Amino acid sequence: MKQTQLLIYGTVDLIERIKAAGYGVYALTDNVHDIVAHLKATYTFWPLFDGATVSAEEGVLKPQPEIYHALLSDYHLAAAETVFIDDMLHNVQGAEAVGMAAIQFVNAAQCEAELKALGLVF
């Protein structure tokens, strides 16, 4: 399973530029504890997150509304001011159902263009 946890070209740079512009960046992951530990140990991007909500700790998976509400509650975020990004359409739809803007991730360039179309400046 860990072989599927590969870094996608351009994502770290995108996160760094978003953060440099003053936006918060949070993780919402369905990964189990050992995968999260692997990500933290293997890649340098994890410290870029301002926080993370892990489904293994919450007992609920995306796209159930409770997991999105947990993220919003954990970090005092407003759904209407939050953009959720995921590669799975059903997870994107789950975020939209709780009032978040959402982007289905294909690649970093596409994601950046869609973030800017939503009005983010970075």
NORKA-V77081 format. One record per residue. RES is the residue in one small letter. OMEGA is omega as a letter, one per 20 degrees, with the letter a starting at -180 (999 if undefined). D_CENTER is the distance of its C-alpha to the mean C-alpha in Angstrom with 1 decimal. Layout:
res=RES omega=OMEGA d_center=D_CENTER
res=RES omega=OMEGA d_center=D_CENTER
This chain:
res=m omega=a d_center=19.7
res=k omega=r d_center=18.6
res=q omega=r d_center=19.8
res=t omega=a d_center=17.0
res=q omega=a d_center=14.4
res=l omega=r d_center=15.2
res=l omega=a d_center=13.8
res=i omega=a d_center=13.6
res=y omega=r d_center=15.9
res=g omega=a d_center=14.9
res=t omega=a d_center=11.3
res=v omega=r d_center=12.4
res=d omega=r d_center=14.7
res=l omega=r d_center=12.3
res=i omega=a d_center=10.2
res=e omega=r d_center=13.6
res=r omega=r d_center=15.0
res=i omega=r d_center=12.5
res=k omega=a d_center=13.1
res=a omega=r d_center=16.8
res=a omega=r d_center=17.0
res=g omega=r d_center=16.3
res=y omega=r d_center=12.8
res=g omega=r d_center=10.7
res=v omega=a d_center=7.3
res=y omega=r d_center=5.7
res=a omega=r d_center=4.3
res=l omega=a d_center=5.2
res=t omega=r d_center=7.4
res=d omega=a d_center=10.7
res=n omega=r d_center=12.3
res=v omega=a d_center=15.5
res=h omega=a d_center=16.7
res=d omega=r d_center=18.5
res=i omega=r d_center=15.6
res=v omega=r d_center=13.5
res=a omega=r d_center=16.8
res=h omega=r d_center=17.2
res=l omega=a d_center=14.0
res=k omega=a d_center=15.0
res=a omega=a d_center=18.5
res=t omega=a d_center=18.1
res=y omega=a d_center=15.6
res=t omega=a d_center=15.7
res=f omega=a d_center=12.1
res=w omega=r d_center=11.3
res=p omega=r d_center=13.5
res=l omega=a d_center=11.6
res=f omega=r d_center=9.1
res=d omega=r d_center=10.9
res=g omega=r d_center=10.2
res=a omega=r d_center=8.6
res=t omega=a d_center=9.5
res=v omega=a d_center=10.9
res=s omega=r d_center=12.6
res=a omega=r d_center=15.7
res=e omega=a d_center=16.3
res=e omega=a d_center=15.9
res=g omega=r d_center=17.9
res=v omega=a d_center=16.0
res=l omega=r d_center=13.7
res=k omega=j d_center=11.5
res=p omega=r d_center=13.0
res=q omega=a d_center=15.3
res=p omega=a d_center=15.1
res=e omega=a d_center=15.6
res=i omega=r d_center=12.2
res=y omega=r d_center=10.6
res=h omega=r d_center=13.7
res=a omega=r d_center=13.3
res=l omega=a d_center=10.1
res=l omega=a d_center=12.0
res=s omega=a d_center=15.1
res=d omega=a d_center=14.1
res=y omega=r d_center=13.2
res=h omega=r d_center=15.6
res=l omega=r d_center=13.3
res=a omega=a d_center=15.0
res=a omega=a d_center=13.5
res=a omega=r d_center=15.5
res=e omega=a d_center=14.0
res=t omega=r d_center=10.3
res=v omega=r d_center=8.5
res=f omega=r d_center=5.9
res=i omega=a d_center=5.3
res=d omega=r d_center=6.5
res=d omega=a d_center=9.8
res=m omega=a d_center=11.6
res=l omega=a d_center=13.5
res=h omega=r d_center=14.2
res=n omega=r d_center=10.6
res=v omega=r d_center=10.4
res=q omega=r d_center=13.9
res=g omega=r d_center=13.1
res=a omega=r d_center=10.7
res=e omega=a d_center=13.6
res=a omega=r d_center=16.1
res=v omega=r d_center=15.1
res=g omega=r d_center=15.3
res=m omega=r d_center=12.0
res=a omega=a d_center=12.1
res=a omega=a d_center=10.0
res=i omega=r d_center=10.1
res=q omega=a d_center=10.8
res=f omega=r d_center=10.1
res=v omega=r d_center=13.5
res=n omega=a d_center=13.7
res=a omega=a d_center=13.0
res=a omega=r d_center=16.0
res=q omega=a d_center=15.3
res=c omega=r d_center=11.8
res=e omega=r d_center=13.6
res=a omega=a d_center=16.4
res=e omega=r d_center=14.6
res=l omega=r d_center=12.9
res=k omega=r d_center=16.5
res=a omega=r d_center=18.0
res=l omega=r d_center=16.1
res=g omega=r d_center=17.9
res=l omega=a d_center=15.6
res=v omega=r d_center=18.0
res=f omega=999 d_center=17.3
